[in-house]
Amino acid sequence: MSKQVTTQEIAEIVTRLLTDTSATGQLEAYEAFQGFMTDIALVICDYCGGEIHHPAEPFEDVWYVGIHGNDALPDPAGGIWQQYDEEGELFDNEALSWRSAPSDSDRNAGPQGDKS
């Protein structure tokens, strides 16, 4: 017979693995932790929108993974990501997205091929 794990228990396991590797005895190697954190963020992106361009990395003893916007986000505010890193941007100012209209310079740039 298998173990039956609830949503709350899965959330607890993921939280413990990300915040207390020494207590769990798992993901203690740099590459293992980096891979797990990046993969968890990728799963969220797969189901909720967004994309990752680089694996998770530590900065001043805190791990981060960068989330970039894409057309899969459910709303212009950023969906599930909107309340995190309020100073950060999901969309690069130079990148065209469904959230932004083309600028005058984009419109006047000449033919860019058939977009239909």
N, C-alpha and C positions, 0 to 999 in steps of 0.2 A: 504494500500500500504506500502511496506517496504522501508527502507532507502537503497539506492544504494551507496556503499562505494568503492572507487578506491584503487588501490594498494598503491598509494602515501599516501592516507588517513589512510590506515591500518598501514603503516610504521610509520606515524606520531603518531598514537594512541599508538602503541607499544613503541615507543621512549619516549613519554610523560609518559606513565605508569612506565617505567623503570628509568626515570631520574628526574621526578618531581611529586612524589606521593602527596605531600601536595597541589599542584595546582589542581590536578585532584580529590582529595578527595577519591581516591581509592588505595587499596593495602598498606594502612598505617600500618597494623599489620605485625609483623615480619614473621609469618607463611604464610600470604597471599602473601607478596612480594617474599619470598623464593620459594613458590610453583609456582608463575607466572614466575619468572626468570628461574627456573629449567625447567618448561614446555615449555617455548619458546626455550630454548637450545635443549630440546628433539625433538621438531618439526624440528628444523634445522638438527639435527642428523638423524632423520627419512628420510629426503629427500636428505641430502647431505653427509651423512656418519659421523661416529664418534659415541661415546657412552658416557654416563654419569654414573659414579659410585657412586657419592654422591650429595646430593642437594646443591644448591647455598648457600654460607655462606659469611658473611662480614669479611674482614681482614683490620684492620686499617682504618675503615670507608669507605671501597670500597668493593662492592659485587663482588664475583667471582664464577664461576662454572667451574669445571675441565672437559675438553674434552679429551677423550682417543681415539686413533685410532682403527679402525676395518676394516674388509674386504670390507665394503660398501664405503669407501673413493674412489673417482674416480681416484686418482693418488697418487704416493708416496710422493709428496710434501705436501699433506694434504688437497687438495681441498679448500673449502671456508675458512677453519681454518688457512691456511698457513701464512697469513699476520698478524696474531694476536699472541701476546706473543711469539715473535721470539726466546726467550731463552728457552721456554718450549718445551717439547717433546710430540708428540702424542702417541708414542709407548714406553713402558717400555723397558729398555735395556735387561731385562731378558725375556720379552714376545716375542714369535715367531709370526711373522706376515707375510703377503704377501710381505711386503717391505724388509724383511731381509732373508738371507739364513741361514740355520742351521750352528752353529759353529762346529768345530771338536769334541768338547766334546759332543754336542748333537748327532752327527752322531755315536759316539762310546758308547753311553749310553746303548746300548743293545736293544732288541725288545721292542717296545712300543705298540704292537697290530697291527692289520691290518688297514692300512690307506687308503685302496682303496674303 
